[in-house]
Amino acid sequence: MAEITLDILAFGAHADDVEIGMGASIAKYAKLGKKIGICDLSNAELSSNGTVEIRKKEAQIAADILGVTVRETIGLPDRGLFPNPEYIRKITEVIRKYRPKLVFAPYFQDRHPDHGQCARLVEEAVFSAGIKKYASEDGFEPHRVKNLYFYMINGFHEPDFVIDVTGYMDKKIESLNAYASQFIKDEKTFNTPLVNGYIETIEARERLFGKEVEVAYAEGFKRKKPVIINLDLFGERE
């Protein structure tokens, strides 16, 4: 069994996906003492900028900034995250290894196909992880995740709920700036959507989500099941 049991396990297709979608929430809950893990499905070997080695270093720096307990990469093929029983099995084993209460994945609707495929693979794995007779090559016991949530990367969708991240956006931005190969443009950088004010766009999105609930910043999430929120009849936060 794993020595670490996580409260939150967030999956991304590539390093930086999780930080874009929910970096401030991770910083917030890490500060509150929760154990959080990030699992990147691929090494992002087909990334237009940077190298696998550079991105791994950047990913660890970003994880340290946010207070992440553990980060690992499964090594599935970049631009090859198609439905595959072996891929599902590998993700299932990560879930069983760390036994998280909550799992996060990218929202299905996104301009990058790998993000939607990541969501589908993780959803399959979350279900498989709880099946007793679903075999695990590493011998981990079945584990039922309490909830599966989806964070936004490139999209701007109406969230099912938001997390107030006022006071933690600086950590999110710092973690994104750790990915210099992806977000900072120089003479050698291939032109991608990430090097043209992308971080500023993400900050603006979280500011807009915050405005909807009368806080400075919030990160938005989607889910497939209704969420229970404890509010009194006057809408005052408990």
C-alpha positions in Angstrom: 0.0 0.0 0.0 1.0 3.6 -0.5 2.5 5.4 2.4 0.5 8.5 1.5 -3.3 8.7 1.4 -4.4 11.8 -0.4 -7.4 14.1 0.2 -7.3 15.3 -3.4 -5.8 13.7 -6.6 -5.9 15.9 -9.7 -5.2 14.5 -13.1 -4.0 16.4 -16.2 -3.1 15.3 -19.7 0.0 17.4 -19.5 2.0 19.2 -16.8 0.5 22.7 -16.3 -3.1 21.5 -17.0 -3.9 21.2 -13.3 -2.3 24.5 -12.4 -4.3 26.3 -15.1 -7.6 24.9 -14.0 -7.3 24.7 -10.2 -3.9 25.9 -9.0 -5.3 28.4 -6.6 -7.7 25.8 -5.1 -4.8 23.4 -4.6 -2.8 26.1 -2.9 -5.8 26.9 -0.6 -6.4 23.3 0.5 -2.7 22.6 0.9 -2.5 25.6 3.2 -5.4 24.1 5.2 -3.4 20.9 5.7 -4.9 18.7 3.0 -2.7 16.2 1.2 -2.9 16.8 -2.5 -1.4 14.9 -5.5 -1.1 15.6 -9.2 -0.8 13.0 -11.8 0.1 14.0 -15.4 -0.9 11.3 -17.9 1.7 12.1 -20.5 5.2 13.5 -20.6 4.0 16.2 -23.1 6.6 14.9 -25.5 4.9 16.6 -28.5 4.8 20.0 -26.9 5.7 22.7 -29.3 8.0 24.4 -26.8 10.3 23.0 -24.2 11.5 19.4 -23.8 10.3 16.6 -21.6 13.2 17.2 -19.2 12.5 20.9 -18.9 8.8 20.4 -18.4 9.4 17.8 -15.6 11.6 20.3 -13.8 9.0 23.1 -14.3 6.2 20.8 -13.1 8.1 20.0 -9.8 8.8 23.6 -9.2 5.1 24.5 -9.7 4.0 21.6 -7.4 6.3 22.9 -4.7 4.9 26.4 -5.0 1.4 25.1 -4.6 2.3 22.8 -1.7 1.6 19.5 -3.5 2.4 16.4 -1.5 3.2 14.1 -4.5 3.4 14.4 -8.2 3.9 11.7 -10.8 3.6 11.0 -14.5 2.2 7.8 -15.9 3.9 8.2 -19.3 0.9 7.7 -21.6 1.4 9.0 -25.2 0.9 12.7 -25.8 -1.8 13.1 -28.5 -2.6 9.4 -28.0 -4.9 9.5 -25.0 -7.6 7.4 -26.6 -9.9 4.9 -24.8 -7.6 2.0 -24.1 -8.1 -0.7 -21.4 -4.4 -0.6 -20.4 -4.5 3.2 -20.0 -7.6 2.9 -17.8 -5.8 0.3 -15.7 -2.8 2.4 -15.2 -4.9 5.4 -14.0 -7.0 3.0 -11.8 -3.8 1.8 -10.1 -2.8 5.4 -9.3 -6.2 6.0 -7.7 -6.0 2.8 -5.7 -2.5 3.6 -4.7 -3.3 7.0 -3.2 -6.9 6.4 -2.2 -8.0 10.0 -2.6 -11.3 11.3 -1.2 -11.8 13.6 -4.3 -10.6 13.3 -7.9 -10.3 16.1 -10.4 -9.9 16.0 -14.1 -10.2 18.4 -17.1 -13.7 19.3 -18.3 -14.7 17.3 -21.3 -15.3 20.4 -23.5 -11.9 21.9 -24.4 -10.2 23.0 -27.6 -7.3 20.5 -26.9 -8.6 17.0 -27.7 -6.2 15.5 -25.0 -8.0 17.3 -22.3 -11.4 15.8 -23.1 -9.8 12.4 -23.5 -8.1 12.7 -20.1 -11.5 13.4 -18.6 -13.0 10.2 -20.2 -10.1 8.0 -19.1 -10.2 9.3 -15.5 -14.0 8.9 -15.3 -13.6 5.3 -16.4 -10.8 4.7 -14.0 -12.7 6.2 -11.0 -15.5 3.7 -11.7 -13.1 0.8 -12.2 -11.2 1.6 -9.0 -14.2 0.8 -6.9 -14.9 -2.6 -8.5 -13.8 -5.4 -6.3 -13.2 -7.9 -9.2 -11.3 -5.4 -11.4 -7.8 -6.7 -11.2 -4.9 -4.5 -10.3 -1.4 -5.7 -11.3 0.1 -3.9 -8.4 -2.1 -5.6 -5.9 -3.9 -2.4 -4.6 -7.2 -2.8 -2.9 -10.4 -1.4 -4.5 -11.2 2.2 -3.6 -14.3 4.3 -4.0 -13.8 8.0 -4.6 -16.3 10.2 -2.9 -16.6 12.7 -5.8 -15.3 13.4 -9.2 -15.1 17.0 -10.3 -13.9 18.7 -13.5 -11.9 21.9 -13.8 -11.6 24.2 -16.8 -8.5 24.7 -18.8 -9.1 26.6 -22.1 -12.9 26.9 -21.8 -15.2 29.4 -20.2 -18.2 27.4 -19.1 -20.9 28.1 -16.6 -19.6 26.4 -13.5 -21.7 24.0 -11.3 -19.9 25.4 -8.3 -16.9 27.7 -7.6 -14.3 27.8 -4.9 -13.4 31.1 -3.4 -9.6 31.4 -4.0 -9.2 35.0 -2.9 -5.7 35.3 -1.4 -4.4 32.4 -3.4 -4.3 33.7 -7.0 -0.7 34.9 -6.5 0.3 31.2 -5.9 -1.5 30.1 -9.0 0.1 32.8 -11.1 3.5 31.9 -9.6 3.0 28.3 -10.4 2.1 29.1 -14.0 5.1 31.4 -14.4 7.2 28.3 -13.4 6.4 27.0 -16.8 8.7 29.5 -18.6 9.0 27.1 -21.6 5.2 27.3 -22.2 4.1 30.8 -21.2 7.1 33.1 -21.8 7.8 34.2 -25.4 11.3 34.7 -26.7 13.0 34.6 -30.1 13.2 30.7 -30.0 9.6 30.2 -28.9 7.1 28.7 -31.4 3.9 30.7 -31.5 1.1 29.0 -29.5 -2.0 30.3 -27.7 0.0 30.0 -24.4 2.5 32.7 -25.2 0.0 35.4 -26.1 -1.3 36.7 -22.8 -2.6 33.3 -21.7 -1.9 33.7 -18.0 -3.6 37.1 -18.0 -6.7 35.5 -19.6 -6.9 32.8 -16.9 -6.6 35.5 -14.2 -9.4 37.4 -15.8 -11.6 34.3 -15.9 -11.1 33.6 -12.2 -11.9 37.3 -11.5 -15.2 37.0 -13.4 -16.1 33.8 -11.6 -15.3 35.6 -8.4 -17.5 38.6 -9.3 -20.5 36.2 -9.7 -20.3 35.2 -6.1 -19.0 38.6 -4.7 -15.4 37.6 -4.0 -12.2 38.8 -5.6 -11.4 35.5 -7.3 -12.9 32.0 -7.7 -12.2 28.9 -9.7 -15.1 27.2 -11.5 -15.8 23.5 -11.6 -18.3 21.1 -13.3 -19.7 17.8 -12.0 -22.3 15.3 -13.2 -24.1 14.9 -9.9 -25.9 17.6 -7.9 -23.8 19.2 -5.2 -25.1 19.9 -1.7 -24.4 23.4 -0.4 -25.3 24.3 3.1 -26.9 27.8 2.9 -29.6 29.2 5.0 -32.7 30.7 3.3 -31.2 34.1 3.1 -28.1 32.9 1.2 -25.7 33.6 4.0 -22.6 31.5 4.0 -22.2 29.2 7.0 
